[in-house]
């Protein structure tokens, strides 16, 4: 392993300092550190963050390698500044056994671009009927701590209660896709003024909020941990805020696209804006930003959902739901949270590294930028501005809602245990 000196970076956006990486570890942090024979990265004006951690990534492998693979997905993650991602269970076959989660975990180790922590399914086949092998997945080499049927809601209250009881034994967490299925039958977009004008089936906010209300009560009853995936409405924010005021073990995430985009974009009928949960109103966006700023929402998670061209290049009703997000997440957060004054860069580190690592119980990620810590680091140039060009994505898919849109910030370097995975914005 080589020695690397990052010179003059603003650590968490604060004072400029030098950071010396020796092998897999940060050796020194200070000013005027001599380089010796170290490789020098000149980082004046750039911000040094702990490596980003994503709690919600769809890598599609096994089964949908036409959309993404563990290799291409982790390359996209590295380009976006991530050193660890949680791979969701809705693969083919579903990650509901120790064998499948170990396969995904080993593919992540082989890729070498970021750590891959598999998320286990809550129920067999994501069918919501019988609990999956939660204990076996936890005891496997993958050491699964997060379980989710994401893409589907665990709508049976008894099954949800049993899952919360089971994972409590090993400090696991159930990450719920909050969507009451009966209330969203035939839904195509957010229920409101725009859906009424367009004649598209409405997806009411209460479909999300009713499940969150039930599940925070269940978590309190059991004394277990529940995490709310891709929270999207102002009402959901209030429910999570209330649950936290009770001291219950409830955490929540918001996606970058729900921090920036609104349902007004659906007027274009461009399926790139079709996502689950749907884009909401400007009032919801404002509530989500404020909740992320005050800590009611714990973290940003991408819900990176790659799809092949043919699944999006079709009429709205037939199009798949989802957007890619790993390579643009930090830029969107800079625009919506940093440049609006709602968060500083230390706050970004908290919401995109420290807290997601804590929720997922990743001990070697989300660590301080200080001597003796693992050298999982991200260097970002906040002064950069440029248009999003999906043709240059590392992801196998191109279904981004930001094509051609100018966004701020650019990840220049990503380091995974001291090894540069991205150098000058290019995969190493």
N, C-alpha and C positions, 0 to 999 in steps of 0.2 A: 504494500500500500504506500502511496506517495504522501508527501507533506505539501499542504496547500495553505497559502496565506491570503486571506480575503482582507484587502487593505481599504480602510476608510469608509466602510459601510455604516449606515445609521441602523443600529440594532433596535429592532421593533420601532423604528421611526424616531428614536431618540438621539443620543449623542453618537457621533462618529467614533468608531473604534476599529482595531484590527482583530481578526479572528484567525488563530493558527490551528489548522486541522492536522493531526498526526495519526495516520492510519484511519481507524473508524471513529475516532474520538476527537472532541474539541480539546486541544492541549492548553491554549492560553487565549485570553481575551483582554485587550488593553490597547495602549497607544504606543507607537514607536517600536513595535515588535520587529526584530530583524528577520529578514527572509531566509538568509543562509542559502541553502540549495532548494528551498521550497518553490513550488510553482506559484506565481503571484497572480491574483485576480484583482485588478484595479476596480474598486467599487464606489468611488466618491459619488455622492448624490443618490446612491441606491439604498434600498431598505432591505435589511437582512431579517428574515423571519424563520422561526422553526418550520420544518417541512410540514406542508399542509396535509390534513387527514380528512378523507371523505367517508362519511358514514353510509353513503347510499350511491353505489355505482352498479350499473348493469354491464357486465363483461360478456354476457351471452354464451360463453363457452362453458360446458359442452352444449352442442345442439344447434346453435344459431350463429355459426362461424361466418355466415354471409354478412352478418351485421357487425360483429366484433369478435375478437379473440382476446384471451388473457394478455397475449403479447402486445397486440395493437392498442388495447385499452390501457395497459400500464405505460406504454409509450406516450399516449395522450395525457395520462395523469402526470407523468414526469414533466412534459412540456408545460402543463398548467401549474407546476410547482408542488405537486403532491408527492409525498414519500410513502403514503399508505392509503389504501382504499379498502372498503368493505364491499365484497362482491355479493350482490343479491341472489336469492335462491331460485328465481323463476327461470331456470335453465331447462334443457331437455337432455337427459332426465333431470327432474327437479333435485335440488340439493337438500334432500330430506333423509340422507343416510350418511354414515361415517365415510363410506367409500367415495361418494361424490364430493363431499367437502374436502376430503384429503386430496382428491384429484385436482380441484381448483387451487388449493393451497400449494401443491407441488408445482403446478404450472406457473404460479406466481413467483416461486423461488427460482424457477428456471429462467423466467423472463429477465430478472435482474434490474428492472426499471423502477419498481416500487414494491413495497410489501403488500401482499394480497391477503386480507383476512376474510375468509368465507363467512357469509351469513347463512345460517341454517333455516330451513322451512319450519314453520310452526306446526303445520299439519301435513299429513301424507299427501303428496301430489298437489299441494296447495288447494285441496278440495274442501277443507274446513270441517271434515268429519271425524278424523282420528289424529291424535297427536303423533308427530313424527318422532324419530329417535333422538330426542333432545339430549339425553344423557350421553348416549354413544357419540354424538357429534362433539359434545364438549370434551369427552375423554379421548377423542381421536388426536392425531398429530396436529390437526388444524386448531384445536383448543377453542372451539366456537363458543362465543359469549353472547352474540346478538342473534336473535331469531325473528324472522319476519316472513309472512306470506305476501310480501309487497307485490302489487299488481292485483291482488285480491285482498279483501278485508276478512279478518277472522270475525265473522258476524255473529257466530253462536256464542252467547254469553258464557255458557258452561265450559265450552272448549277454551275460551279466552281465560277464564278463571283458572282452569287446570294448568294451562301453560304458564301463567304467572306463578302459580304455586310450585311448579316443577323447577323453573329456572331460578327461583329464589334460593334453592339448595346450593347453587354454585355461583351466586351473584351474577346471574345472567340478566338479560333484559329482552323484553318482547317489544319489537318495533312495529307499531300498528299502522297499516294503510287504512286510514279512517274514511270509509265509504259505505254507507248503508245501501246495500245492493237494490233493495226494493224502491228506494227513492231516486235511484239513478238509472232505472231501466230506460234504454233508448236515449240517454242523455248525450249531448254532443258538445256542449259548452256551458259556461256559467249561466244560471237562470237569472234573468234580469231584463233590463230594457233592451239590450242588444239582441239577446236570444229571441225576444218577442218580435222585434222588428225583422230579424232574419228568418224567423220561422224554424229555428233549430231547437231540438229538444233541450230543455233546461236542466242544469245540474245544480240543485239548490244547495246553499251553504249549510242548511240544516242536515244534509246527508253526511257531511263531515263532522259537524258539531255534535250531533246526537251520539255518534260512536265515541268521540273524545270524552263527552260527559260520562257515558257508561264506563269507559275504561279507566278513567282516573279514579272513579269510585271503586272499581274492582281492585285496582292497584292498592288503594288505601285499605280496603278490606283485607287483602291478602298480606300487605306489607312487603310488596315486591316492586320491581322497577318496570315502568312502562315508558316507552319513547314514542312520540308522535311523529310519523314521517310526513314530509312535505306539507306542513301546515299552511293553509292558504286563505283563511278568512279572518275578519276582525272578530267575529264571534268566537272562533277557535282560540284566538289570542286571549280573550277574557276568561275562557274556561281554564286554560293552562295557568294563567296568572292566579286565578282563584285556587286551583289545586296546589300550586306552589306556596301560596299564603298559608295553606293548611299544613305545610311541611311534608307533603306526600312526595314520593320518589317518582316524579314526573319530569321528563325532559322533552324537548321538541326541536325540530329542525325546520328551516325554510330554504327553498331553492333560490338560486340567483334569478331565474326567470320570474318567479313570483315577487321578487323585489323590484323588478323593472318594468315588466310588460303587463298590459291590461287586456280585457276582453274586447276593447274597441278594435284591436288588430284583427279579430275574427271577421270583421266586415269585408276583408280582402278575400275571404274563403280560401286562403292559402293554408294547406294542411300542416305546414311547418309550425303553425301556432296551436295545433291540436295536441293537448297534453292532459295527463291525469295526475292530480286534480287540475281542473281547467284554469286558464287565466281568469282572474277575478277583476274587480272594479278598482278605480283609482283610490277609493276610500280604503279598500282592503290592503292595497299596496302600502299606503301611508301607515296603516296600523301595523303591518308586518315589519316595516323599517323601524318604527318606534319600539316595537317589542324586541327586535334583535338588539337595538341600542341599549335598552334598559335591562337586558338579560332574561326577560320572560321567555324568549326563544333562545335556546342555548347555542345553536350553531347553524352554520350554512352547510348544506349538503347538496351535491349537484343533481342527484337523480339522473345522472348521465344515462340516456336511453337511446342507444344507436339503432337505426333501422336502415335497411337497404333502400336504394333509390325508389324502387317500384312500390314500396309500402307507403311512401309519402307523395309520390308523383301521381296522384289520382284524385278522384272527387273527395270532398271533405268527409262524407259519411263513411266511405270505405277505408279511409286512411288510418294507419296505426297511430297510437298516442305516444308522444314522447319526443324529447329533444336531447341532442348531445350537449354536454356542458363542462367537461373537465378542462378544456383548453381555454375557456373564456370566463370561468367562475371568478377568479381573482380580479379580473378587469371589471366585471359587473359589480362586484362588491366595492371596488374602489370608486366607481361612478356613483353608486347609490348610497353608500354609507360614509366613505372617507371624504369625498369631494362635497358632500352635503353637510359635513361637520358632525354627523351622528356618531361616528366612530373614529378613533385615531388608529394608527398602525398597530399599537399594542392591543387595542380592541379587536382588530382583525386577527391577530395571532391567537387571541383568546377564543374567538368564535370559529376559526378555521383550522386550529391545531390543538390547543390545549384542551378545550372542552370536548370536541369529538373523540379525541384520544382517551379522555377520561371515561366518557360514556361507553366506548367500545372496549375499555380496559386494555389498551395498547401501552404497555409499560415503557417501551423504548421510543415512543413518539410523543409529540406534544410536550417536549421537555424544554427547559430554559436554554437560552443561548449562553452557556457558561462552561468554564473548564470542567472537564470530567464527564460531560454529557455526550451522548451519541451525536455524531456529526450528520444529523438529518436536517438539512437547511435549504432555504429558498431565498434567492436574491432577485429582487424585482426593481425595475426602473420605473418609478411612478411618473416621470416626466414624459414618457413615450405616449404618443397617441397615433392610432392608425386604424384603417378599416379591417374588418374581419373577413378573411379569405378562406373559406372552407377547403378550397383546393389544396391548401398547404397543411391541412390537419394531419396529425399522426393517427387519429382514429380512422377506422375502416369506413365509417359512415359520415355523412355530410349534412344531416338534418339539424342545422343550427338556425335559430330564429334571428341571428345577428348578422347574417351575410350582408356585407357592404356597409354595415353600421360602424361608425368610428367609436372605439372604446379606448379608455386610458390604460396605461400600465402594461408592462411586458416582463415576463419571467426571463431573466438572462441566464441564470444558473440554478440547477437543482442538484443537491448532493444527498446521496443515500449511503449512510454509514461511511462518509468520507470519500466516496467515489462519485465523480461528476457524471450525472446521467444526462444533463443538459448543459451545454457550453455556448455562450453567446446566442442563446435562443434556439440552438440546434441540438438535436439528439446526439449524444456522444457515442 
